[in-house]
Amino acid sequence: MASVCILDYGSGNVKSVFNLLSTLIDDVIISNEPAKIANASHIVLPGVGAFGTAMRKIRETLPMDALEQAVLTEKKPFLGICVGMQVMASRGMEFGEHPGLGWIAGSVEKLDVNDLPLPHVGWNNVIRKQASPLLEGLGGDPDFYFVHSFVFNLENPRHMLASTSYGEEFCSVIQHENLFGVQFHPEKSQRTGIKLMKNFLSTT
C-alpha cells in the first residue's frame, strides 16, 4: 500500500491535495521532516505562486539532502503540481532568471497567449503525446483545471506526456523516470484529478 508525504513550503494548496489523497489511501501526511520523507513510498510537491519565490522557500524550508536522496537516488515516485512541476526545471524566467532544482532540463517561461486573457484559468483538455501509467484510463483528451501564466519548455521532448493549447501549445504533463509533473491542479479537477492521483499512487 502506498504512503504519501506531501511537502509544504507555504504554497497555499497543500490542504486541498491532502484532502484528495486522503479519500484514496489512509497513509498521507504533510511533512518536511527527513524521516517522514524517507519512510514514504511517494512524494508530492504542490505549488502556487511565482517561480523565484517558490524556489527561495523550497531552499529555506525543505531538507534538500533528504529529498534528493529519496527522489534522485532511491527513485521514489515524485509528483510536482503546477509550480511544483515548474521548479524541477533548470531555470525559471518569472520576474528575472532564477535557478530551479535542475532535475529535468528546460526553462519556465511566460505563456504566449496572443489576445487571450492571462493567466490561463479554467478547464482545458490534455492531449496525450505518449503512453504512461499516469494517464491510463483517462479516455481521450481529458479535461483538467488550470491556473497559471508560465509554462515548462522542455529541452528533451521525450519527457512530454501530454500538451494543452491556450494561445500556444504547451507541455501540461511531464515524466522523466520516476519524476512526474502536471501543470494543472488535480485537486481541483474532480473525477479526472482523482483518477490521475490514483494512477500516480500505483506507480513504483
Secondary structure as a PSIPRED ss2 file (coil, helix, strand):
# PSIPRED VFORMAT (PSIPRED V4.0)

   1 M C   1.000  0.000  0.000
   2 A C   1.000  0.000  0.000
   3 S C   1.000  0.000  0.000
   4 V E   0.000  0.000  1.000
   5 C E   0.000  0.000  1.000
   6 I E   0.000  0.000  1.000
   7 L C   1.000  0.000  0.000
   8 D C   1.000  0.000  0.000
   9 Y C   1.000  0.000  0.000
  10 G C   1.000  0.000  0.000
  11 S C   1.000  0.000  0.000
  12 G C   1.000  0.000  0.000
  13 N C   1.000  0.000  0.000
  14 V H   0.000  1.000  0.000
  15 K H   0.000  1.000  0.000
  16 S H   0.000  1.000  0.000
  17 V H   0.000  1.000  0.000
  18 F H   0.000  1.000  0.000
  19 N H   0.000  1.000  0.000
  20 L H   0.000  1.000  0.000
  21 L H   0.000  1.000  0.000
  22 S H   0.000  1.000  0.000
  23 T C   1.000  0.000  0.000
  24 L C   1.000  0.000  0.000
  25 I C   1.000  0.000  0.000
  26 D C   1.000  0.000  0.000
  27 D C   1.000  0.000  0.000
  28 V E   0.000  0.000  1.000
  29 I E   0.000  0.000  1.000
  30 I E   0.000  0.000  1.000
  31 S C   1.000  0.000  0.000
  32 N C   1.000  0.000  0.000
  33 E C   1.000  0.000  0.000
  34 P H   0.000  1.000  0.000
  35 A H   0.000  1.000  0.000
  36 K H   0.000  1.000  0.000
  37 I H   0.000  1.000  0.000
  38 A H   0.000  1.000  0.000
  39 N H   0.000  1.000  0.000
  40 A C   1.000  0.000  0.000
  41 S C   1.000  0.000  0.000
  42 H E   0.000  0.000  1.000
  43 I E   0.000  0.000  1.000
  44 V E   0.000  0.000  1.000
  45 L E   0.000  0.000  1.000
  46 P C   1.000  0.000  0.000
  47 G C   1.000  0.000  0.000
  48 V C   1.000  0.000  0.000
  49 G C   1.000  0.000  0.000
  50 A C   1.000  0.000  0.000
  51 F H   0.000  1.000  0.000
  52 G H   0.000  1.000  0.000
  53 T H   0.000  1.000  0.000
  54 A H   0.000  1.000  0.000
  55 M H   0.000  1.000  0.000
  56 R H   0.000  1.000  0.000
  57 K H   0.000  1.000  0.000
  58 I H   0.000  1.000  0.000
  59 R H   0.000  1.000  0.000
  60 E H   0.000  1.000  0.000
  61 T H   0.000  1.000  0.000
  62 L C   1.000  0.000  0.000
  63 P C   1.000  0.000  0.000
  64 M H   0.000  1.000  0.000
  65 D H   0.000  1.000  0.000
  66 A H   0.000  1.000  0.000
  67 L H   0.000  1.000  0.000
  68 E H   0.000  1.000  0.000
  69 Q H   0.000  1.000  0.000
  70 A H   0.000  1.000  0.000
  71 V H   0.000  1.000  0.000
  72 L H   0.000  1.000  0.000
  73 T H   0.000  1.000  0.000
  74 E C   1.000  0.000  0.000
  75 K C   1.000  0.000  0.000
  76 K C   1.000  0.000  0.000
  77 P C   1.000  0.000  0.000
  78 F E   0.000  0.000  1.000
  79 L E   0.000  0.000  1.000
  80 G E   0.000  0.000  1.000
  81 I E   0.000  0.000  1.000
  82 C C   1.000  0.000  0.000
  83 V H   0.000  1.000  0.000
  84 G H   0.000  1.000  0.000
  85 M H   0.000  1.000  0.000
  86 Q H   0.000  1.000  0.000
  87 V C   1.000  0.000  0.000
  88 M C   1.000  0.000  0.000
  89 A C   1.000  0.000  0.000
  90 S C   1.000  0.000  0.000
  91 R E   0.000  0.000  1.000
  92 G E   0.000  0.000  1.000
  93 M C   1.000  0.000  0.000
  94 E C   1.000  0.000  0.000
  95 F C   1.000  0.000  0.000
  96 G C   1.000  0.000  0.000
  97 E C   1.000  0.000  0.000
  98 H E   0.000  0.000  1.000
  99 P E   0.000  0.000  1.000
 100 G C   1.000  0.000  0.000
 101 L C   1.000  0.000  0.000
 102 G C   1.000  0.000  0.000
 103 W C   1.000  0.000  0.000
 104 I C   1.000  0.000  0.000
 105 A C   1.000  0.000  0.000
 106 G E   0.000  0.000  1.000
 107 S E   0.000  0.000  1.000
 108 V E   0.000  0.000  1.000
 109 E E   0.000  0.000  1.000
 110 K E   0.000  0.000  1.000
 111 L C   1.000  0.000  0.000
 112 D C   1.000  0.000  0.000
 113 V C   1.000  0.000  0.000
 114 N C   1.000  0.000  0.000
 115 D C   1.000  0.000  0.000
 116 L C   1.000  0.000  0.000
 117 P C   1.000  0.000  0.000
 118 L C   1.000  0.000  0.000
 119 P C   1.000  0.000  0.000
 120 H E   0.000  0.000  1.000
 121 V E   0.000  0.000  1.000
 122 G E   0.000  0.000  1.000
 123 W E   0.000  0.000  1.000
 124 N E   0.000  0.000  1.000
 125 N E   0.000  0.000  1.000
 126 V C   1.000  0.000  0.000
 127 I E   0.000  0.000  1.000
 128 R E   0.000  0.000  1.000
 129 K C   1.000  0.000  0.000
 130 Q C   1.000  0.000  0.000
 131 A C   1.000  0.000  0.000
 132 S C   1.000  0.000  0.000
 133 P H   0.000  1.000  0.000
 134 L H   0.000  1.000  0.000
 135 L H   0.000  1.000  0.000
 136 E C   1.000  0.000  0.000
 137 G C   1.000  0.000  0.000
 138 L C   1.000  0.000  0.000
 139 G C   1.000  0.000  0.000
 140 G C   1.000  0.000  0.000
 141 D C   1.000  0.000  0.000
 142 P C   1.000  0.000  0.000
 143 D E   0.000  0.000  1.000
 144 F E   0.000  0.000  1.000
 145 Y E   0.000  0.000  1.000
 146 F E   0.000  0.000  1.000
 147 V E   0.000  0.000  1.000
 148 H E   0.000  0.000  1.000
 149 S C   1.000  0.000  0.000
 150 F E   0.000  0.000  1.000
 151 V E   0.000  0.000  1.000
 152 F E   0.000  0.000  1.000
 153 N E   0.000  0.000  1.000
 154 L E   0.000  0.000  1.000
 155 E C   1.000  0.000  0.000
 156 N C   1.000  0.000  0.000
 157 P H   0.000  1.000  0.000
 158 R H   0.000  1.000  0.000
 159 H H   0.000  1.000  0.000
 160 M E   0.000  0.000  1.000
 161 L E   0.000  0.000  1.000
 162 A E   0.000  0.000  1.000
 163 S E   0.000  0.000  1.000
 164 T E   0.000  0.000  1.000
 165 S E   0.000  0.000  1.000
 166 Y C   1.000  0.000  0.000
 167 G C   1.000  0.000  0.000
 168 E C   1.000  0.000  0.000
 169 E E   0.000  0.000  1.000
 170 F E   0.000  0.000  1.000
 171 C E   0.000  0.000  1.000
 172 S E   0.000  0.000  1.000
 173 V E   0.000  0.000  1.000
 174 I E   0.000  0.000  1.000
 175 Q E   0.000  0.000  1.000
 176 H E   0.000  0.000  1.000
 177 E C   1.000  0.000  0.000
 178 N C   1.000  0.000  0.000
 179 L E   0.000  0.000  1.000
 180 F E   0.000  0.000  1.000
 181 G E   0.000  0.000  1.000
 182 V E   0.000  0.000  1.000
 183 Q C   1.000  0.000  0.000
 184 F C   1.000  0.000  0.000
 185 H C   1.000  0.000  0.000
 186 P H   0.000  1.000  0.000
 187 E H   0.000  1.000  0.000
 188 K H   0.000  1.000  0.000
 189 S C   1.000  0.000  0.000
 190 Q H   0.000  1.000  0.000
 191 R H   0.000  1.000  0.000
 192 T H   0.000  1.000  0.000
 193 G H   0.000  1.000  0.000
 194 I H   0.000  1.000  0.000
 195 K H   0.000  1.000  0.000
 196 L H   0.000  1.000  0.000
 197 M H   0.000  1.000  0.000
 198 K H   0.000  1.000  0.000
 199 N H   0.000  1.000  0.000
 200 F H   0.000  1.000  0.000
 201 L H   0.000  1.000  0.000
 202 S H   0.000  1.000  0.000
 203 T C   1.000  0.000  0.000
 204 T C   1.000  0.000  0.000
